[in-house]
Amino acid sequence: MKISQNILSEIMEITKDIEDNYPELEKYLDERPLTLPNDNDPKAKVDNEALNKYLSSLKALVKKYKKSSM
C-alpha cells in the first residue's frame, strides 16, 4: 500500500500551524506519535489508516484548545 502524500502534507501543515500559532501545544506533539504503531511491534506498520488516526488526533487537539480558549 502506498502512503498518501495528501495525508502526510496535512500532518505537516497542522504541525506547522501548531508550532506557529499555538506554541503552548507543542509539548503535546512529542506525545502524539503514541497514536502511531509502535516500532517494537513486528506486526505494526505505518499505513494510511494509522496516519489518518494521527491526523485526526492532531485536529482534535487544536479544536479542543480553540474551544477551551474562547
C-alpha positions as CSV (number, residue, x, y, z in Angstrom):
1,M,0.0,0.0,0.0
2,K,1.3,3.4,-0.9
3,I,1.3,6.1,1.8
4,S,-0.8,9.0,0.8
5,Q,1.1,12.2,0.2
6,N,-2.0,14.2,0.9
7,I,-2.2,12.8,4.4
8,L,1.4,13.5,5.1
9,S,1.0,17.0,3.7
10,E,-1.9,17.7,6.0
11,I,0.0,16.3,9.0
12,M,2.9,18.7,8.2
13,E,0.5,21.6,7.7
14,I,-1.3,21.2,11.0
15,T,2.0,20.5,12.8
16,K,3.4,23.8,11.4
17,D,0.2,25.6,12.4
18,I,0.6,24.3,15.9
19,E,4.2,25.4,16.1
20,D,3.5,28.9,14.6
21,N,0.1,29.7,16.2
22,Y,-0.2,27.5,19.3
23,P,3.3,27.1,20.7
24,E,1.8,26.1,24.1
25,L,0.6,22.9,22.4
26,E,4.0,21.9,21.1
27,K,4.7,19.9,24.2
28,Y,1.9,17.5,23.1
29,L,3.4,16.9,19.7
30,D,6.0,14.7,21.4
31,E,3.2,12.6,22.8
32,R,1.2,12.3,19.6
33,P,3.4,9.6,17.9
34,L,2.0,7.3,20.5
35,T,-1.0,7.2,18.3
36,L,1.1,5.6,15.5
37,P,2.1,2.0,15.6
38,N,5.0,1.0,17.9
39,D,8.2,0.1,16.1
40,N,8.8,-2.6,18.7
41,D,5.7,-4.5,17.5
42,P,6.7,-6.6,14.5
43,K,3.1,-6.6,13.2
44,A,2.8,-2.8,13.4
45,K,3.0,-0.8,10.3
46,V,2.5,2.8,9.4
47,D,-0.2,2.9,6.8
48,N,-2.8,5.4,5.6
49,E,-5.2,4.2,8.4
50,A,-2.6,4.9,11.1
51,L,-1.7,8.3,9.5
52,N,-5.3,9.2,9.4
53,K,-5.8,8.4,13.0
54,Y,-2.7,10.5,13.8
55,L,-4.0,13.4,11.7
56,S,-7.4,13.2,13.4
57,S,-5.7,13.3,16.8
58,L,-3.8,16.5,15.8
59,K,-7.0,18.1,14.5
60,A,-8.8,17.2,17.7
61,L,-6.0,18.7,19.8
62,V,-6.3,22.0,18.0
63,K,-10.1,22.0,18.0
64,K,-10.2,21.3,21.8
65,Y,-7.7,24.0,22.5
66,K,-9.5,26.6,20.4
67,K,-12.8,25.7,22.1
68,S,-11.3,26.0,25.6
69,S,-9.6,29.3,24.9
70,M,-12.7,31.1,23.8
